[in-house]
Amino acid sequence: MKDHAADRTRIAGLLATLAVLLALGSAGYAHAAQRNVIGEMWSADG
């Protein structure tokens, strides 16, 4: 049972790490897209 618990903990840690990386990646992508749109608006204005 201890081995199964260790595997479960390891899998949970991997899933948590993937979730954090995915969240950071999507947040960074959204931020870059937002800056790009704002930059296009500025260039369109002037």
N, C-alpha and C positions, 0 to 999 in steps of 0.2 A: 504494500500500500504506500510505503514511503516513496518508492520509485515512481509510482503513478502520480503522487502529489508533486514530486519534483518535476516530472514532465509537464504536468498541468501548469505549474508555476512558470516554467520556461516558456511554454506556449503563450501564456497570458502576457509575459514580458515581451515576447516577440510581437504579439498583436498590438500591445500598447505602443511599442516603438514604431511599428508601421503606421498606426493611427496618428501619432505625433508627426511623423515625417510627412504623411499625406496632408495633414492639416497645415503644416508649415509650407509645404509646396503649393497647395491651393491658395493660401493666403498671399504668398509671394507672387504667384501668377496673377491673382486679382489685383494686387497693388501695382504690378508692372502694367497690366492692361489699363488700369485707371489712369496712371501717369501718361500712357500713350494717348488715350482719348483726350485728356486735358491738353497735352501738347499739340494734338491735331486741332483742337478748338482754338488754342492760342494762335497757331500758324494760320488758321482760316480767318481769324479776326484781323491779323496784321501781317 
